[in-house]
Amino acid sequence: MVPPLQLRRCVSCQGLYVPGNGPCPRCGMREALAVEVPPLGTVVAVTELTSPAEGWSAPHRIALVELTEAVRLLGIVEGPLPVIGDTVGIRKEGDVYRFNSAPPG
């Protein structure tokens, strides 16, 4: 089973955002609460790079995925390139998000 994703909820404006070292991207407040969300999202945009930067294998597939909570993540697609509107499973490895074309079981 894929663990839930970790987000932050600003105590001032209630905005959700991806955890990081900086303040809330909406209002600048530094105080936030941890929030867990399901590891699923909807594909908003996709692309396949046939000549990626050095160090990346070709083809290099990336997608922009929106969570139900209206937070968008950019990450690497594993497997076939999904279609806009597809639901994908999401997992985080370090600072990198990875998307699977089929939701986790």
N, C-alpha and C positions, 0 to 999 in steps of 0.2 A: 504494500500500500504506500502511496506517495504521501509524504507529510504535508500538512497545510502550509500555505505561504504566510510569511510574516510581513505585516505592514505596520505603519505607525499612524495613530490618530492624534492630531493636534488638540490639546486641551483648550485652546483659545477659539479657533475657527471650526473645529471638528473635521477638518480636511484629512483625507487619507493619502498617504504617500509611502514610497519605498524607503525602508530604513537606510540611513547614511550618517555621515558625520555632521552634516549641516542642519540648519533649522528648517522649520516648515516652509515649503516652497510657496505657500499661499500668503502667509502672514508674518513669517520670520520668527515665530515663537519657538523656543528650544524645548519646551516641555511637551512630551507626547507619551501616549500609552501604546503598549504592544497590542496588536490585533491579529488574529489568525483568520485566514479566508481559504475557501476551497481552492485546490490547485487546478482550476479550469478557467479557460478564457475563450473569447471569440476572436478569430483572426480579422484584423482590420486592414492589413496590407502585407504583401509578401514579395520577395524578390529572390532571384537565384543569380549569384555572381559566378560567371564562368572563368573569370580571371581575377581571383581575389588577391589581396595583399600577400606579400611573402610570409610564409609560415602557416597559411590557411590552405586546406585542401580544396580542390575544385571538384564538383560545383559546391559553392558555399551558399547555403540557404538560410535566409533570415526572415523573421516575421515580426510584425507589430501586433500585439494581442491585448485586448481590453478585458479586464476582469469585470465581474458583475458590479463591483464597487466603483466603476468608472476610472480605475487606475490602469494606465497603459504600460506594457513592458515590451522591450525590444530584446529579442533573443535568437538563438540558433535553432533551426528546425532539424530534427533528427528524422530520417526517413523521407517519404515522398513529400513534395511541396503541397501544403494544404491550399484550399480555395478560400477566398474572402467569405466570411460568414461561418466557416467550419468551427466547431468546438475542438479545442486541443487541451491535452494534459500539460501541466507545467511543473518543472522541478528546478530547483536552484542548486548549482554547484559552485561554491565560493561566491564570486560576484557575477557569475554568468547564469542567465536563464536559458533553459532548454525546453523546447516544445515537441511533443509527440503528436502525430497526426490523429491518433486515436486516444480518447480520454482514458485515464487509468481505470482499471477494473475495480 
